[in-house]
């Protein structure tokens, strides 16, 4: 079975082609299954750090999925020519802001965790405005992102995500099956299922190999005793996320400045991801498209703070999905956005998604995140290494990017702004390769 394109005009770019509804639904579900665990993890971590009750955490999770759906609409649909990249982007709450948001929440909570939450939302709103306004500045930096630079950035992204997948394979540190052999076996089974489908099917089944791997892996986890759906019983039937459920956001200078730095990290990450996704979709990542995408992230973050959520960005795992499937239509992202929005209304569906065993997600993640890194390596393969210092630039930049991956505590004694910037492998690798490329290549040309 192949993905049938409904557009009669063959000249329509692949990124703008409309697919059959059945194909859109299954491909959209695959994107949601791939990103859901990561998206849900952030509000759960932040809620637990503040000591919120389960009801409050459920509100944050619902809000996160709703805003992921809305943010995905902004990026994939033609809402405005200057807002949204019009690529198969799937938005979600960014992990880049977790440590800073935890620090903000704990600093301002006092005896009232809700006050800490209000400060976090206030900082998120202003950081979204900041990202929206400075997006054109990032667009002007695009000329400094030749394949040498963008290749290092994308490779750094993949390398930074692979440890996340491996942690999923290991399981929750406090669980009884942490680091168990069964976890590793289940992850390997999931990988084998995905690779087998990729080998045997060149058509539509190959495009949804990740989804089938997650589904079949979860079924296999049940007799292995690694699947727990107990939360499904206590989940409600219907919920709706309304703005300012926790009260009016509060604006504190220190918190706002911290989130400004977080947005710079997010925008650096998003720029690299967008360049990678543009390459996968055979679209020229010009300045206008990059700026429109960054404005989309800013607008989504701005709305997120009003609707009980946190800074959003393009999810790297979904770039990996696009690379694996080869499906370039932005409407696949729109389908994922619709599914995320509808899911946010039904707690039982959220409970099912959060019950997917982490080793299953880890097995799928190893492939998805590895594809991201492989795309970066592929781009670096187009770079000339003769009679220049490009090999040294790549070696140094990737070495710097690996520093916070290998030793997460390396920057513990840095000031807060330093920890926010340098604890991100993508930011550290990007800053290094940008500076070295300018010093060794741009200066020499002039």
HUFEN-V592090 format. One record per residue. N is the residue number from 1. SS is DSSP state (A for helix, B for strand, O for the rest). PHI is phi in degrees with one decimal (999 if undefined). NEAR is the number of other ideal C-beta (glycine too) atoms within 12 Angstrom. Layout:
N_SS_PHI_NEAR, N_SS_PHI_NEAR
This chain:
1_O_999_15, 2_O_-112.2_16, 3_O_-72.8_30, 4_O_-89.3_19, 5_B_-91.7_22, 6_O_-85.5_18, 7_O_-70.7_18, 8_O_-79.1_10, 9_O_-82.7_11, 10_O_-70.4_9, 11_O_-81.4_9, 12_O_-62.2_18, 13_O_-60.0_21, 14_A_-56.8_26, 15_A_-67.9_34, 16_A_-104.4_27, 17_O_-74.0_28, 18_O_-102.4_24, 19_B_-102.3_34, 20_O_-59.8_23, 21_A_-60.2_18, 22_A_-62.9_17, 23_A_-63.9_30, 24_A_-59.5_35, 25_A_-63.4_23, 26_A_-66.5_31, 27_A_-66.7_43, 28_A_-66.0_43, 29_A_-60.5_34, 30_A_-61.2_44, 31_A_-62.2_51, 32_A_-66.1_46, 33_A_-61.8_43, 34_A_-72.2_49, 35_A_-104.3_55, 36_A_-63.3_43, 37_A_-60.8_40, 38_A_-65.6_45, 39_A_-67.4_49, 40_A_-75.0_41, 41_A_-61.1_32, 42_A_-63.4_41, 43_A_-62.0_47, 44_A_-67.8_30, 45_A_-62.5_26, 46_A_-67.2_43, 47_A_-64.4_39, 48_A_-67.4_23, 49_A_-65.4_27, 50_A_-88.2_34, 51_O_76.9_21, 52_O_-73.6_28, 53_O_-76.3_14, 54_A_-63.1_19, 55_A_-63.0_18, 56_A_-65.2_25, 57_A_-64.2_32, 58_A_-61.4_32, 59_A_-62.9_35, 60_A_-63.3_46, 61_A_-65.3_46, 62_A_-60.0_44, 63_A_-62.9_47, 64_A_-63.0_48, 65_A_-67.6_51, 66_A_-61.8_44, 67_A_-70.4_46, 68_A_-63.4_54, 69_A_-64.6_44, 70_A_-65.4_37, 71_A_-61.3_53, 72_A_-66.7_47, 73_A_-59.5_35, 74_A_-58.3_43, 75_A_-79.4_47, 76_A_-99.0_43, 77_O_-99.0_28, 78_O_-86.4_21, 79_O_-71.8_23, 80_B_-156.9_17, 81_O_-60.9_15, 82_O_-101.6_25, 83_B_-132.7_31, 84_O_103.8_40, 85_O_-79.7_48, 86_O_57.8_38, 87_O_-127.8_47, 88_O_-73.2_50, 89_O_-85.6_51, 90_O_-117.5_54, 91_B_-88.1_54, 92_B_-166.2_52, 93_B_-64.6_50, 94_O_-77.5_50, 95_A_-70.3_41, 96_A_-61.3_45, 97_A_-96.2_46, 98_A_-60.1_33, 99_A_-63.2_33, 100_A_-66.8_43, 101_A_-67.5_44, 102_A_-62.1_32, 103_A_-62.1_31, 104_A_-63.8_42, 105_A_-60.4_43, 106_A_-70.7_23, 107_A_-68.6_22, 108_A_-109.9_32, 109_A_-69.3_28, 110_O_57.7_17, 111_O_-95.3_10, 112_O_-123.9_18, 113_A_-61.8_27, 114_A_-64.9_30, 115_A_-64.3_26, 116_A_-59.7_35, 117_A_-65.0_44, 118_A_-63.3_32, 119_A_-66.4_39, 120_A_-62.3_51, 121_A_-67.4_47, 122_A_-61.7_37, 123_A_-65.5_43, 124_A_-63.7_51, 125_A_-59.9_38, 126_A_-68.5_33, 127_A_-67.2_48, 128_A_-66.1_46, 129_A_-62.6_30, 130_A_-58.1_34, 131_A_-62.4_47, 132_A_-62.2_32, 133_A_-75.9_21, 134_A_-91.0_25, 135_A_-53.3_39, 136_A_-60.9_21, 137_A_-64.6_22, 138_A_-62.9_38, 139_A_-60.5_29, 140_A_-69.6_17, 141_A_-80.7_30, 142_A_-59.3_30, 143_A_-65.4_18, 144_A_-93.0_27, 145_O_-116.5_34, 146_O_-66.8_28, 147_A_-52.5_31, 148_A_-59.1_36, 149_A_-75.4_40, 150_A_-63.3_43, 151_A_-63.7_39, 152_A_-65.5_47, 153_A_-60.4_52, 154_A_-66.9_49, 155_A_-62.0_44, 156_A_-61.4_48, 157_A_-60.9_53, 158_A_-62.1_45, 159_A_-64.1_36, 160_A_-75.6_41, 161_A_-87.4_42, 162_A_-58.1_31, 163_A_-59.9_26, 164_A_-61.8_34, 165_A_-61.9_37, 166_A_-67.5_26, 167_A_-66.9_29, 168_A_-63.4_38, 169_A_-61.4_38, 170_A_-64.3_27, 171_O_93.9_29, 172_O_-69.0_23, 173_O_-56.2_12, 174_O_-92.5_10, 175_O_-81.1_18, 176_O_-70.9_14, 177_O_-103.3_26, 178_O_-60.4_20, 179_O_63.0_20, 180_O_-73.7_22, 181_A_-62.2_17, 182_A_-60.6_27, 183_A_-60.2_34, 184_A_-66.4_26, 185_A_-61.8_24, 186_A_-63.1_41, 187_A_-63.0_40, 188_A_-66.1_25, 189_A_-62.2_32, 190_A_-61.6_46, 191_A_-60.3_33, 192_A_-63.1_23, 193_A_-61.9_33, 194_A_-63.0_42, 195_A_-67.8_24, 196_A_-64.0_18, 197_A_-63.7_32, 198_A_-61.2_25, 199_A_-72.4_13, 200_A_-88.6_14, 201_O_-123.5_20, 202_O_-102.7_16, 203_O_-104.5_19, 204_A_-64.4_26, 205_A_-59.9_27, 206_A_-64.5_28, 207_A_-70.0_36, 208_O_-109.2_38, 209_A_-59.6_42, 210_A_-62.7_47, 211_A_-60.8_38, 212_A_-64.5_30, 213_A_-62.7_43, 214_A_-66.4_49, 215_A_-64.9_30, 216_A_-68.1_28, 217_A_-61.6_41, 218_A_-65.8_34, 219_A_-62.0_22, 220_A_-66.7_27, 221_A_-67.3_33, 222_A_-63.6_19, 223_A_-67.1_12, 224_O_-80.1_25, 225_O_76.0_16, 226_O_-108.7_38, 227_O_-113.3_28, 228_O_-128.2_24, 229_O_-109.1_21, 230_O_-64.2_12, 231_A_-67.3_25, 232_A_-63.4_20, 233_A_-66.2_13, 234_A_-90.8_14, 235_O_-72.3_25, 236_O_-71.5_21, 237_O_-88.9_14, 238_O_-147.6_16, 239_O_-146.6_27, 240_O_-138.7_21, 241_O_-90.1_35, 242_O_-108.3_16, 243_O_-66.0_22, 244_O_55.9_22, 245_O_-65.9_26, 246_O_-103.7_35, 247_O_101.7_19, 248_O_-72.3_18, 249_O_-60.2_36, 250_O_-108.2_31, 251_O_-117.6_24, 252_O_-115.7_24, 253_A_-56.6_16, 254_A_-61.0_21, 255_A_-64.5_39, 256_A_-63.7_30, 257_A_-63.7_23, 258_A_-61.0_40, 259_A_-72.5_49, 260_A_-61.6_32, 261_A_-62.8_37, 262_A_-59.8_48, 263_A_-64.7_47, 264_A_-62.7_39, 265_A_-64.3_42, 266_A_-60.0_51, 267_A_-68.5_46, 268_A_-63.2_47, 269_A_-60.0_45, 270_A_-64.7_51, 271_A_-62.1_44, 272_A_-63.2_50, 273_A_-61.9_52, 274_A_-69.4_53, 275_A_-61.9_45, 276_A_-61.9_45, 277_A_-65.5_45, 278_A_-61.2_39, 279_A_-63.5_31, 280_A_-62.3_37, 281_O_-89.6_34, 282_O_57.1_18, 283_O_-116.2_29, 284_O_-73.3_17, 285_O_-78.3_38, 286_O_-78.0_18, 287_A_-59.8_26, 288_A_-61.4_25, 289_A_-68.2_34, 290_A_-61.6_42, 291_A_-62.9_34, 292_A_-61.8_36, 293_A_-65.0_50, 294_A_-66.6_51, 295_A_-62.8_39, 296_A_-61.2_48, 297_A_-61.7_55, 298_A_-62.7_45, 299_A_-63.5_37, 300_A_-62.7_53, 301_A_-64.9_48, 302_A_-59.5_37, 303_A_-67.8_35, 304_A_-59.6_50, 305_A_-62.4_45, 306_A_-79.0_32, 307_O_-108.8_38, 308_O_66.7_42, 309_O_-139.2_50, 310_O_-130.5_55, 311_O_-55.1_53, 312_B_-111.0_54, 313_B_-159.6_54, 314_B_-67.2_52, 315_O_-87.2_50, 316_A_-63.1_51, 317_A_-63.2_47, 318_A_-76.2_51, 319_A_-65.0_44, 320_A_-61.9_44, 321_A_-61.2_45, 322_A_-60.1_46, 323_A_-68.2_37, 324_A_-69.5_35, 325_A_-77.4_41, 326_O_76.2_25, 327_O_-82.9_41, 328_O_-101.2_32, 329_O_-62.0_40, 330_A_-67.9_44, 331_A_-73.3_40, 332_A_-64.0_46, 333_A_-62.9_50, 334_A_-60.2_40, 335_A_-60.9_36, 336_A_-62.2_48, 337_A_-62.4_42, 338_A_-62.8_31, 339_A_-63.7_37, 340_A_-62.3_47, 341_A_-64.2_31, 342_A_-65.1_24, 343_A_-58.5_36, 344_O_-62.8_39, 345_O_-87.4_24, 346_O_-124.8_26, 347_A_-57.4_30, 348_A_-67.7_23, 349_A_-67.5_31, 350_A_-59.8_42, 351_A_-62.7_28, 352_A_-64.9_27, 353_A_-64.4_40, 354_A_-75.6_35, 355_O_-94.5_28, 356_O_-60.4_41, 357_O_-57.2_41, 358_A_-62.3_43, 359_A_-63.2_44, 360_A_-65.9_46, 361_A_-63.6_47, 362_A_-64.6_43, 363_A_-61.2_43, 364_A_-65.4_52, 365_A_-66.1_44, 366_A_-57.4_37, 367_A_-71.9_38, 368_A_-62.1_47, 369_A_-73.6_44, 370_A_-63.8_32, 371_A_-63.0_39, 372_A_-60.6_47, 373_A_-62.2_40, 374_A_-63.6_28, 375_A_-64.3_37, 376_A_-66.2_47, 377_A_-63.7_25, 378_A_-59.9_22, 379_A_-67.7_34, 380_A_-64.8_32, 381_O_-68.8_17, 382_O_-89.1_17, 383_O_-83.9_27, 384_O_-83.0_16, 385_O_-116.8_18, 386_O_-91.1_8, 387_O_56.0_9, 388_O_-152.6_18, 389_O_-108.7_23, 390_A_-62.1_29, 391_A_-63.4_20, 392_A_-65.9_20, 393_A_-61.5_33, 394_A_-62.6_36, 395_A_-60.6_21, 396_A_-66.2_25, 397_A_-66.4_40, 398_A_-68.2_37, 399_A_-61.8_24, 400_A_-66.3_32, 401_A_-63.8_39, 402_A_-75.7_28, 403_A_-55.8_27, 404_A_-71.5_32, 405_A_-76.0_30, 406_A_-73.0_17, 407_O_-133.2_14, 408_O_-58.5_19, 409_O_-87.9_14, 410_O_-58.1_19, 411_O_-106.9_24, 412_O_-58.9_15, 413_O_-90.2_10, 414_O_-76.1_17, 415_O_-61.5_15, 416_A_-56.1_25, 417_A_-63.8_22, 418_A_-67.6_20, 419_A_-64.3_29, 420_A_-61.5_35, 421_A_-75.3_30, 422_A_-89.3_32, 423_O_-76.5_34, 424_O_-90.6_42, 425_A_-58.5_45, 426_A_-65.6_50, 427_A_-64.4_40, 428_A_-65.3_39, 429_A_-65.7_44, 430_A_-67.2_44, 431_A_-59.5_30, 432_A_-64.0_33, 433_A_-69.7_45, 434_A_-62.6_35, 435_A_-65.3_22, 436_A_-66.9_31, 437_A_-64.8_36, 438_A_-66.7_23, 439_A_-66.2_19, 440_A_-86.5_24, 441_A_-111.0_26, 442_A_-65.7_18, 443_A_-63.0_12, 444_A_-65.6_13, 445_A_-66.9_11, 446_O_-88.2_7
